[in-house]
Amino acid sequence: MTLGAEDQTLALTGNDLSTIHAPISSLFADHLAKQTLDQFRLSDSQVSHFHDHGYVAGIPVLNHPQIEALIDELTEFFQSDHAGAEYWYEYNSNESIDPNTVLFHALGAWRIGSGFHDLLWHPAITVPASQLLGGSVRFWHDQLFCKPALHGGVVAWHQDYSYWTRTEPMAHLTCWIGLDHATTENGCLHYVPGSHKWDLLPITGLAGGMESIKQVLSDDQYEKMQNPVAVEMQAGQCSFHHPLMVHGSFQNKCDRPRRATVVNAVRDGVCAISNEPLLEGTDAIPVGQPLDGQFFPLLLDISESKE
Ligand SMILES: O=C(O)CCC(=O)C(=O)O
């Protein structure tokens, strides 16, 4: 089914969209046409920046109608009894451990909202992902990280791969996309450049204190943590970061929300190394088998883009 431009802001249907492995609307650019794909390629210097520093930021991904379509769906997601609520892998209306702050964090929006579903195939994400991963791009999972105005909570310093060790090899990538202008004031993402070359650190919590990570750092690493880069971006821009990049974000005390969506991808061929389901409510993938099937669609096959 392809929807026309007039149908772009659909109410949630309550259907599980994870059974559909292609865009269902025309909200985003053609994900197969080679000409379209080429226009989203990162420059050599952007790719080098990623490999040298562990991230690349300020990449345009969404225009205003696309941001609005996603915010419409997000606003419905905030009501916990919305249609399709049973499809979340994880849903935390407030993951913050500080009762005075709020961090909305949820995984699985692609199964519920057509905009978040179709976003996965958006060439502005898949083409750079393929360059940075060095191969075809497979979906891992998505995330929403939203901080309300005035009392938005922190996302404590962490490396993403600490949460993903049930999959190997480490060929994972995070694409963070702002749905609002992200600034220091409203709690933008911060990176510790070069930390992608550190060893894997143990989990020290996602929504606790910003100092929690200190217990697992060497003195030298802790010193480097003192000069993080604030990733200020316009709404609709994204950053890509390495799975070992240490990142986090501070409170939002200003009068604007800071809402973001995240697409986590892997290079095709990444395997399960646990017999447990990789995500809550999904079928287990046998140990040693590559991610595939209903919950892990191939987003960009580098052997198949048409002229
Ligand atoms: O949105 C944030 O502040 C944190 C995002 C994050 O931790 C991630 O994308 O892995």
The ligand as an ORCA input file, in Angstrom:
! r2SCAN-3c Opt
* xyz 0 1
  O      18.780     11.390     23.522
  C      19.647     11.325     24.379
  O      19.890     12.247     25.111
  C      20.478     10.068     24.500
  C      20.475      9.225     23.290
  C      21.248      7.966     23.442
  O      21.696      7.596     24.472
  C      21.473      7.147     22.257
  O      21.074      7.534     21.155
  O      22.072      6.085     22.389
*
